């Protein structure tokens, strides 16, 4: 329906008032003759009275004051309308600003998660891995809570007579003999350059329930002190003869029967006591044993980098026994101290890295290379193993030639330890000569190398460099050659295995594994969730911004028909009409607003019943309508005191005679009226014009022709006349309860 705002009426002479009333009633009579199915659903009259004195209202009698009130009302409405528009614009601007801020924040979060989240998380984790005095890592580093087991496998010579007669030796592996290793760090001292110096004190506790035998098991092995003494004087003719004489006098034997405990932790050797009577020996211990000096004794000091200032150097050994370089070997490369003590590595381990472990017992650094990715305790780890040529020489690995002594290089797979073990004929290899020269296994029978049992393995959590599983496996051998001053077994060179050990950790404690799982699994979950959520939010906010922008460009969200003019000049150019006839008698006028809404319902069959030609209503210009009156008052001013009416030009010229102008039936709202004197009785409404023969009335077969309804005005500004008598019409439908 169209909304037709009414402008201020212009004052005319008194003799024109009846004509205007007759035209008005003629229009209302046409409405009253509408079919019954066209019903008025709601008539809403809203009045707005000024806030001046209630008992004495201002007089609005002339067109000038009426125009001022109308213009003032339009000004107020325009200001309110402008304020509403400004508030809406500001609110939309703030909304768009908030949407942009949230969208940009989500986009920045996505970029951060994709570009810098991993580095930030890694940096925070690395900062926790730095060794600091008083930290949790420091407490665990000083006194290791992880159980470390030291397993020993000894070789028993099963054919001593054949071996001494020149036959190939046959050995039998015995064990394991398991020891619980508890290692504590003492004399800890931190330095300003980010390093720490410490000494370790290992303690070995025999685990009988985990062992395959006891320390009292008897075996036959090589008499290492006598073999070393014979090897020391093999190039000196006089001393070599002395050794042979002492062997007959003191009963020194090449082979010796002893227990496992004596072999490992020492026994009193007559060879060492006799040799000390001749000269001072570099061997510092009174007893001879393979592990003498390692149980409950302070070890050489280590200096290690804590990772402070440079995480890439974390756990790197800087010095050993007060020296930053070794002096056992002939080359600079072989004397370098590098790598860690196998308790930890620098964070951020990659598959292309070559790691090193340094052990004072081996007197060298052992390289480790990537082998495979495994799952340990539910955590992905990189498995690092020594390369196959770690103990090779010559063309196989020329970098190891500096580990060869003056007598030449040992066989492939053997590390000559003479420079490190006081000149003893001792060599290290992997168990059962794993990855060694096959000739060594051909000479010694009873060896069966197995990769799963004899290979050294380090399973490392790459992000933090934490070892999850450690298996360091090495074998000690005695190297015998035919040039030694031995009565027998000098027909060939032989490397005879004595024992091999495995030290390491099978798995970390549950609480440590839980923390590592959290460190491994939580960051990717947080990253994936954050990226997904922020990406979705960014797209949603961008779509909202796009929709709001398109709506603003296209003007969506506001109806052009419901917009009111901001100023009087913006009013549409059309005629205005009265909706009621004035009551008889003079009235005192007050500014008011009358809003009338007519909602009709009709079916498609009813539409032809409405007259088409001539139109339903004859329009009358505003200047020909009679004035309207408000509520009746008793004290009216004399007509002489009224201001001279001002002539108001209508916005559009009146229609020409014979020109039909159709007025809308939907809504007539916002009309400012003022009072003037009029006839005491309303004019009689004219009869409805006859129906055109061109558009006959169509009757519905199922319904009877409705009886014509009496004509009645649609609305009256006041229900009382000048004498206070009710002028309400009985033929009008009662008002709805919701409209009262």
C-alpha positions in Angstrom: 0.0 0.0 0.0 1.1 3.6 -0.6 1.6 6.1 2.2 0.2 9.6 1.3 1.4 12.2 3.8 -0.8 15.2 3.9 0.5 18.8 3.8 -1.0 21.7 5.6 -4.3 22.9 4.2 -4.7 26.4 2.9 -7.4 28.6 4.3 -10.3 29.5 1.9 -13.4 31.6 2.3 -16.2 30.3 4.4 -18.6 29.7 1.5 -16.3 27.1 0.1 -16.3 24.9 3.2 -19.6 23.1 2.3 -18.3 22.2 -1.1 -15.2 20.7 0.3 -17.3 18.7 2.8 -19.5 17.4 0.1 -16.6 16.1 -1.9 -15.1 14.5 1.2 -18.4 12.8 2.1 -18.7 11.6 -1.5 -15.4 9.9 -1.2 -16.3 8.3 2.2 -19.6 7.1 0.8 -17.8 5.2 -1.9 -15.7 3.5 0.7 -18.8 2.6 2.7 -20.4 0.8 -0.3 -17.5 -1.6 -0.7 -18.3 -5.3 -0.5 -18.5 -7.0 2.9 -15.4 -9.1 2.2 -13.4 -5.9 2.0 -13.1 -5.3 5.8 -11.1 -2.7 7.7 -8.7 -4.7 9.9 -7.3 -1.9 11.9 -7.8 1.8 12.3 -5.1 3.3 14.3 -5.3 6.9 15.4 -2.3 8.3 17.1 -2.3 11.8 18.5 0.6 13.8 19.5 0.0 16.8 21.7 2.6 19.5 22.4 4.2 19.6 25.9 2.9 23.1 26.7 0.4 23.8 29.3 -2.4 21.2 29.3 -5.1 23.6 30.5 -4.3 26.3 27.9 -3.4 25.0 24.5 -2.1 27.2 21.8 -4.4 28.3 19.1 -3.7 27.1 15.6 -6.3 28.8 13.5 -4.6 30.1 10.4 -2.5 28.5 7.7 0.6 30.5 8.7 0.7 28.9 12.2 -0.2 25.6 10.6 2.6 25.9 8.2 5.1 26.7 11.0 3.9 23.7 12.9 4.2 21.5 9.9 7.7 22.8 9.0 8.8 22.5 12.7 7.5 19.0 12.7 9.3 18.2 9.5 12.5 19.8 10.9 12.2 17.7 14.1 11.5 14.6 12.1 14.4 15.3 9.7 16.8 15.9 12.6 15.7 12.6 14.3 15.8 10.9 10.9 19.3 12.2 10.3 20.4 11.2 13.8 19.1 7.7 13.2 20.9 7.5 9.9 24.1 8.8 11.4 23.8 6.3 14.3 23.2 3.5 11.9 26.1 4.5 9.8 28.4 4.7 12.8 27.1 1.4 14.1 27.7 -0.2 10.7 31.2 1.3 10.6 32.0 0.0 14.0 30.7 -3.4 13.0 32.8 -3.5 9.9 35.8 -2.3 11.9 35.3 -5.2 14.4 34.9 -7.7 11.6 38.0 -6.5 9.9 40.0 -6.6 13.1 38.8 -10.2 13.9 39.4 -11.3 10.3 42.9 -9.8 10.3 43.6 -11.4 13.7 42.5 -14.8 12.4 44.6 -14.4 9.2 47.6 -13.4 11.2 47.1 -16.4 13.5 47.0 -18.7 10.5 50.2 -17.1 9.0 51.9 -17.4 12.4 50.8 -21.1 12.8 52.1 -22.0 9.3 55.3 -20.0 9.4 56.5 -19.5 12.9 54.6 -21.7 15.3 57.0 -24.6 15.0 60.0 -22.4 15.6 58.4 -20.8 18.7 57.4 -24.2 20.2 60.9 -25.5 19.4 62.5 -22.5 21.0 60.5 -22.9 24.2 61.2 -26.6 24.4 64.9 -26.0 23.8 65.0 -23.4 26.5 63.7 -26.0 28.9 66.5 -28.4 27.8 69.3 -26.0 28.7 71.2 -27.3 31.7 70.7 -24.8 34.6 71.5 -25.1 38.2 68.4 -25.8 40.2 66.2 -26.9 37.2 64.5 -30.2 36.9 66.9 -31.3 34.2 69.8 -30.5 36.5 68.4 -32.7 39.2 67.8 -35.6 36.8 71.3 -35.0 35.3 73.2 -35.1 38.6 71.4 -38.2 39.8 70.0 -40.2 36.9 66.6 -41.6 37.7 66.6 -43.9 34.7 67.8 -47.4 35.4 70.9 -48.2 33.3 71.9 -51.9 33.0 75.4 -53.1 32.2 75.4 -56.5 30.7 78.6 -58.6 30.4 79.1 -61.6 28.2 82.4 -63.5 28.7 84.0 -66.0 26.4 85.2 -69.3 27.8 88.0 -71.1 25.9 86.7 -74.7 25.5 89.9 -76.2 23.8 92.9 -74.8 25.7 95.1 -77.8 24.9 94.5 -77.7 21.2 95.0 -73.9 21.2 98.3 -74.2 22.9 99.3 -76.9 20.5 98.7 -74.6 17.6 95.0 -75.3 16.8 92.2 -72.8 16.3 90.6 -71.6 19.4 87.0 -72.4 20.2 85.1 -70.1 22.5 81.7 -70.3 24.2 79.7 -67.2 25.2 78.6 -67.2 28.8 76.2 -64.7 30.3 74.7 -62.3 30.5 75.9 -61.1 33.9 73.7 -58.1 34.6 74.7 -55.1 36.7 72.6 -52.1 37.6 74.7 -49.0 36.9 74.0 -46.0 39.0 76.1 -43.0 38.0 76.2 -39.7 39.9 78.0 -36.5 39.0 80.1 -34.8 41.5 82.3 -31.7 41.7 79.9 -29.9 39.4 81.1 -26.4 38.5 79.4 -24.0 36.0 81.4 -21.6 34.0 80.5 -18.2 32.5 81.1 -19.3 29.0 78.1 -21.7 29.2 80.0 -24.8 30.1 80.0 -27.1 33.1 82.8 -29.3 34.5 81.9 -32.5 36.4 83.2 -35.9 37.4 81.2 -39.1 37.5 81.2 -41.9 40.1 79.7 -45.1 38.8 78.4 -47.9 41.0 77.7 -51.4 39.8 75.2 -53.7 41.5 75.0 -57.3 40.5 71.5 -58.4 39.5 71.4 -62.2 40.2 67.8 -62.6 39.1 68.5 -61.0 35.7 71.7 -62.9 35.1 72.3 -66.2 33.5 74.9 -67.2 36.1 76.8 -65.9 39.1 80.1 -64.1 39.5 81.6 -67.4 40.8 81.3 -69.1 37.5 84.7 -70.4 36.4 86.1 -69.9 32.9 89.3 -70.3 31.0 90.8 -67.2 29.5 94.1 -65.6 28.4 96.4 -64.5 31.2 96.4 -60.9 30.0 99.2 -59.5 32.3 101.6 -62.2 31.1 100.7 -61.7 27.4 101.1 -57.9 27.8 104.5 -58.4 29.4 105.6 -60.7 26.7 104.4 -58.3 24.0 106.3 -55.4 25.7 109.7 -57.2 25.4 109.2 -59.0 22.1 111.6 -56.6 20.4 114.2 -56.7 23.2 116.3 -59.9 23.2 117.6 -59.8 26.8 114.2 -59.0 28.4 112.6 -61.5 26.3 114.9 -64.2 27.7 114.2 -62.9 31.2 110.5 -63.4 30.6 111.0 -67.0 29.5 113.1 -67.7 32.6 110.5 -66.1 34.9 107.8 -68.2 33.3 109.5 -71.4 34.3 110.5 -70.2 37.8 107.1 -68.6 38.8 104.9 -70.9 36.7 103.5 -68.2 34.5 101.0 -69.5 32.1 99.5 -68.1 28.9 96.1 -69.3 29.8 94.5 -68.9 33.2 91.4 -70.4 35.0 89.5 -67.8 37.0 86.0 -66.7 38.0 83.8 -64.2 36.2 84.1 -61.8 39.2 87.9 -62.0 39.2 88.0 -61.4 35.4 85.9 -58.3 35.8 86.8 -56.8 39.2 90.3 -57.9 39.5 92.6 -60.4 41.1 96.1 -60.4 42.5 98.5 -61.1 39.6 102.0 -62.4 40.3 103.2 -61.2 36.9 102.4 -57.6 37.9 104.1 -57.9 41.3 107.2 -59.4 39.7 107.3 -56.7 37.0 107.1 -54.0 39.6 110.3 -55.3 41.2 112.1 -54.7 38.0 110.8 -51.3 37.0 107.9 -48.8 37.6 104.8 -49.8 35.7 102.3 -47.4 34.3 99.5 -49.6 35.5 98.1 -47.8 38.6 96.1 -50.5 40.2 97.2 -53.3 42.5 94.7 -55.8 41.1 94.2 -56.7 37.6 90.7 -56.8 36.2 88.9 -55.6 33.1 86.7 -53.2 35.1 89.1 -52.3 37.9 89.0 -48.6 38.6 85.5 -48.2 37.2 83.5 -49.3 40.2 82.9 -46.7 43.0 85.8 -44.6 41.9 86.0 -41.0 40.6 86.4 -40.8 36.9 88.3 -38.3 34.8 86.6 -34.9 34.7 84.5 -33.8 31.7 83.7 -30.3 30.5 80.5 -30.1 28.6 78.5 -27.3 27.0 75.2 -26.6 28.7 73.5 -25.2 25.6 73.3 -21.6 27.0 73.5 -19.1 24.2 73.9 -21.8 21.5 71.5 -24.8 21.5 73.5 -26.4 18.7 76.3 -27.0 21.2 74.2 -28.6 23.9 75.8 -31.6 25.5 78.9 -31.3 23.5 82.1 -32.4 25.2 84.6 -29.6 25.3 87.4 -31.2 27.3 88.3 -34.5 28.9 90.7 -35.0 31.8 91.6 -31.3 31.5 92.6 -31.5 27.9 90.7 -30.2 24.9 92.6 -32.5 22.5 93.9 -36.1 22.9 97.5 -37.2 22.5 97.1 -40.9 22.0 97.0 -40.9 18.2 99.2 -39.7 15.4 96.8 -37.5 13.5 95.0 -34.3 14.5 91.6 -35.6 13.3 91.9 -38.7 15.5 92.8 -36.6 18.6 89.8 -34.3 18.3 87.3 -34.4 21.2 83.8 -34.1 19.8 80.4 -35.4 20.4 78.5 -36.1 23.6 78.7 -38.5 26.4 75.8 -40.5 25.0 73.4 -39.1 27.6 71.9 -36.6 25.3 72.3 -34.7 22.0 71.6 -31.3 20.6 68.0 -30.6 19.8 66.8 -30.6 16.2 68.4 -33.8 15.0 68.0 -34.5 11.3 68.5 -37.5 9.2 71.5 -36.0 7.4 73.4 -35.3 10.6 76.4 -37.3 11.7 76.4 -37.6 15.5 79.4 -38.4 17.7 79.7 -40.0 21.1 82.9 -39.6 23.1 83.9 -42.2 25.7 87.1 -42.0 27.8 87.3 -45.8 27.9 87.5 -45.9 24.1 89.8 -42.8 23.9 88.1 -41.7 20.7 84.8 -40.4 19.2 82.5 -42.9 17.6 80.4 -41.5 14.7 76.7 -42.3 14.3 74.6 -42.1 11.1 70.9 -42.3 10.4 69.6 -45.8 9.8 65.9 -45.9 10.2 62.8 -44.3 11.8 61.3 -46.5 14.6 58.6 -46.2 17.2 59.7 -46.4 20.8 57.1 -46.2 23.5 54.7 -44.7 21.1 57.1 -41.9 20.0 58.7 -41.6 16.6 62.5 -41.8 16.9 65.5 -41.7 14.6 67.8 -44.7 14.9 71.4 -43.9 14.6 74.1 -46.6 14.2 77.9 -46.5 13.6 78.8 -46.7 10.0 80.1 -50.0 8.6 83.6 -48.7 8.1 84.0 -47.1 11.5 86.9 -49.5 12.3 88.2 -49.8 8.8 91.6 -48.6 7.5 93.5 -48.1 4.3 91.4 -47.6 1.2 88.2 -48.5 3.0 88.4 -45.5 5.4 91.6 -43.4 5.0 90.4 -41.1 7.8 91.1 -43.9 10.3 94.7 -44.4 9.4 95.7 -42.1 12.2 94.5 -44.7 14.6 97.1 -47.1 13.5 100.1 -47.6 15.8 103.8 -47.9 14.8 103.4 -51.6 14.1 100.8 -51.0 11.3 97.1 -51.0 11.2 95.1 -53.8 12.8 92.6 -55.9 10.8 89.4 -54.2 9.6 86.9 -54.1 12.4 89.5 -53.8 15.2 90.5 -50.7 17.1 94.0 -50.9 18.5 94.0 -49.7 22.1 97.7 -50.0 22.9 98.3 -46.2 23.0 95.3 -45.7 25.4 95.7 -48.9 27.6 99.3 -48.5 28.8 100.7 -50.4 25.8 98.6 -53.5 26.4 97.8 -55.7 23.4 94.1 -54.9 23.6 91.7 -54.1 20.8 88.1 -53.2 20.7 85.5 -54.3 18.1 81.8 -55.0 17.8 80.5 -58.2 19.5 81.3 -61.4 17.6 83.4 -59.4 15.1 80.2 -57.9 13.7 81.1 -55.8 10.6 84.8 -56.9 10.9 87.1 -58.8 8.6 85.6 -62.3 8.0 89.1 -63.8 8.6 88.8 -63.1 12.3 85.7 -65.2 12.5 87.4 -67.9 10.5 90.2 -68.2 13.0 88.1 -68.2 16.1 85.3 -70.7 16.1 82.0 -70.2 18.1 81.2 -66.7 17.0 77.9 -65.8 15.4 77.4 -62.1 14.7 73.8 -60.9 14.8 72.8 -57.4 13.8 69.9 -57.3 16.3 72.0 -58.4 19.2 75.5 -57.0 18.4 74.9 -53.6 16.7 75.2 -50.4 18.5 71.9 -48.4 18.3 70.7 -45.0 19.5 67.0 -44.3 19.1 66.8 -40.5 19.5 63.8 -38.2 19.7 64.8 -35.7 17.1 63.1 -32.6 18.3 64.8 -32.5 21.7 67.8 -34.8 21.1 66.7 -37.1 23.9 67.8 -40.8 23.7 64.7 -43.1 24.1 66.7 -46.3 23.8 70.4 -46.8 24.0 72.4 -49.9 23.2 76.2 -49.4 23.2 77.8 -52.7 22.5 81.6 -53.2 22.4 83.9 -56.2 22.6 87.4 -56.4 24.2 89.9 -58.7 22.5 93.5 -59.7 23.1 95.8 -59.6 20.1 98.3 -62.4 19.9 101.0 -62.7 17.3 103.7 -65.2 16.6 106.5 -62.8 17.6 105.5 -62.8 21.3 107.7 -64.7 23.7 105.3 -67.6 24.1 106.3 -71.2 24.3 103.3 -72.3 22.2 100.5 -70.9 20.1 102.8 -68.9 18.0 102.1 -70.4 14.6 99.6 -67.7 13.6 98.3 -64.3 14.6 95.0 -64.4 16.4 92.6 -61.9 17.9 91.1 -63.7 20.8 87.8 -62.3 22.3 87.7 -61.9 26.1 84.2 -60.4 26.8 81.7 -58.0 25.3 79.3 -55.6 27.1 76.1 -53.9 26.5 75.3 -50.7 28.3 72.2 -48.7 27.8 68.5 -48.1 28.5 65.6 -50.2 27.1 63.0 -47.5 27.7 62.5 -44.3 29.7 60.2 -44.1 32.7 56.5 -43.6 32.1 56.3 -40.0 33.3 59.2 -39.0 31.0 57.6 -40.8 28.1 54.3 -39.0 28.8 56.0 -35.6 28.7 57.7 -36.5 25.5 54.5 -37.7 23.9 52.8 -34.4 25.0 55.7 -32.5 23.5 55.4 -34.5 20.2 51.6 -34.7 19.8 50.3 -31.5 21.3 52.0 -28.9 19.1 50.7 -30.5 15.8 47.2 -30.8 17.2 47.2 -27.2 18.4 48.6 -26.1 15.1 46.1 -28.0 13.0 43.2 -27.0 15.1 44.2 -23.4 15.2 44.8 -23.2 11.5 41.5 -24.8 10.6 39.5 -22.7 13.1 41.1 -19.4 12.2 40.9 -20.1 8.5 37.2 -20.9 8.8 36.6 -17.7 10.9 38.6 -15.6 8.5 36.5 -16.9 5.6 33.3 -16.3 7.5 34.2 -12.7 8.5 35.3 -11.9 5.0 32.0 -13.2 3.6 30.1 -11.1 6.1 32.2 -8.1 5.1 31.5 -8.8 1.5 27.8 -9.2 2.1 27.6 -6.0 4.1 29.5 -4.1 1.4 27.3 -5.5 -1.4 24.2 -4.7 0.6 25.4 -1.1 1.1 26.2 -0.7 -2.6 22.9 -2.2 -3.7 20.8 -0.5 -1.0 19.5 -3.8 0.4 18.0 -3.8 3.8 15.8 -0.6 3.4 12.5 -0.2 1.5 12.2 2.8 -0.7 8.4 3.0 -0.1 8.8 3.1 3.7 11.3 5.9 3.7 10.0 9.2 4.9 11.2 12.6 3.5 13.9 14.3 5.5 12.6 17.8 4.8 9.3 19.3 3.5 10.9 20.0 0.2 11.3 16.3 -0.4 7.6 15.6 -0.2 6.2 13.9 -3.3 4.2 16.0 -5.7 0.6 14.8 -5.3 -2.7 16.1 -3.9 -3.8 15.7 -0.3 -7.2 14.8 1.0 -9.2 15.0 4.1 -10.4 11.9 5.8 -13.4 13.2 7.8 -15.9 16.0 7.8 -15.6 18.7 10.5 -18.1 18.6 13.3 -20.5 21.6 13.6 -19.6 24.5 15.7 -16.4 26.4 16.3 -13.5 24.5 17.9 -10.2 25.3 19.6 -7.4 23.7 17.6 -4.3 21.9 18.9 -1.6 20.3 16.8 -2.3 16.6 16.4 -1.4 13.8 14.0 -4.0 11.4 12.6 -2.8 8.1 11.1 -5.3 5.9 9.4 -4.4 2.4 8.1 -6.9 0.3 6.2 -6.0 -3.3 5.6 -8.3 -5.1 3.2 -8.7 -8.7 2.3 -10.3 -9.9 -0.9 -10.1 -12.9 -3.1 -9.5 -12.9 -6.8 -13.2 -13.4 -7.4 -14.0 -10.2 -5.5 -11.6 -8.0 -7.5 -14.0 -7.7 -10.5 -16.8 -6.6 -8.1 -15.1 -3.3 -7.5 -16.0 -0.6 -9.9 -13.4 0.2 -12.4 -14.9 3.0 -14.4 -15.6 5.4 -12.9 -13.0 5.2 -10.1 -13.9 4.4 -6.5 -13.1 7.9 -5.3 -13.2 11.3 -6.8 -10.2 13.3 -5.6 -10.6 16.8 -4.4 -7.7 19.2 -4.0 -6.8 20.2 -0.5 -7.7 23.8 -0.9 -11.4 22.8 -1.5 -11.7 20.7 1.7 -13.3 22.1 4.8 -11.2 22.6 7.9 -11.1 20.0 10.6 -11.6 20.4 14.3 -10.2 18.8 17.4 -11.8 18.3 20.7 -14.5 20.8 21.8 -13.7 23.6 24.2 -16.1 26.1 25.8 -13.9 29.2 25.9 -13.1 30.2 22.4 -11.6 33.5 21.3 -13.7 35.8 19.2 -13.1 35.6 15.5 -11.6 39.0 15.5 -8.5 37.8 17.4 -7.7 35.2 14.9 -4.7 35.9 12.7 -5.1 36.6 9.0 -4.9 33.4 7.2 -2.0 32.9 4.9 -2.5 31.4 1.5 -0.6 28.2 0.9 -0.1 27.1 -2.6 -0.7 23.4 -3.0 2.2 21.3 -4.2 0.4 20.3 -7.4 -2.4 21.9 -9.4 -5.9 20.5 -9.0 -7.1 18.1 -11.6 -8.9 19.4 -14.7 -12.5 18.7 -15.1 -13.2 15.2 -16.3 -9.7 14.0 -15.4 -10.0 11.0 -13.0 -7.6 10.9 -10.1 -7.5 7.8 -8.0 -6.6 8.1 -4.3 -5.0 5.2 -2.6 -7.1 3.1 -0.2 -4.2 1.7 1.9 -3.0 4.4 4.2 -3.4 8.1 4.9 -1.0 9.3 7.6 0.6 12.4 9.1 -1.8 15.2 8.6 -1.6 18.4 10.6 -4.9 20.1 10.9 -6.2 23.3 12.5 -9.7 24.5 13.4 -12.0 27.0 11.7 -15.7 27.7 11.8 -17.9 25.5 9.6 -21.5 24.5 9.2 -23.3 23.1 12.1 -24.4 20.0 10.2 -22.3 18.0 7.8 -23.4 18.0 4.2 -25.3 15.1 2.9 -23.0 12.6 1.1 -23.7 12.2 -2.6 -25.0 9.1 -4.1 -22.7 6.5 -5.6 -22.3 6.9 -9.3 -23.9 4.4 -11.5 -21.9 1.4 -12.7 -20.5 1.4 -16.1 -22.2 -1.0 -18.5 -18.9 -2.1 -19.9 -17.9 -3.8 -16.6 -21.0 -5.7 -15.3 -20.9 -7.1 -11.8 -20.0 -10.7 -11.7 -21.9 -12.9 -9.3 -20.5 -15.9 -7.6 -22.6 -19.0 -8.1 -22.1 -20.2 -4.5 -22.7 -16.9 -2.7 -25.6 -14.5 -2.6 -25.3 -10.9 -3.6 -24.3 -8.9 -0.5 -26.7 -6.2 0.6 -25.4 -2.7 0.3 -23.9 -1.2 3.4 -24.9 2.3 4.5 -22.4 5.0 3.8 -20.4 6.4 6.7 -17.4 8.5 7.1 -14.2 6.6 7.7 -12.9 8.6 10.6 -13.7 11.8 12.4 -11.3 14.0 14.2 -13.8 14.4 17.1 -16.8 12.3 18.0 -18.6 15.3 19.5 -20.2 18.3 18.0 -20.2 21.9 19.2 -22.8 21.1 21.8 -21.0 18.0 23.1 -23.5 15.6 21.6 -22.0 12.3 20.3 -21.9 12.2 16.6 -20.6 8.6 16.3 -22.1 6.4 13.6 -23.9 3.2 14.6 -23.3 1.6 11.2 -19.5 1.6 11.6 -17.9 -1.7 12.7 -16.7 -1.7 16.3 -13.0 -1.1 16.9 -10.7 -3.9 17.6 -9.7 -4.4 21.3 -6.1 -4.3 20.4 -6.5 -0.8 18.8 -8.0 0.8 21.8 
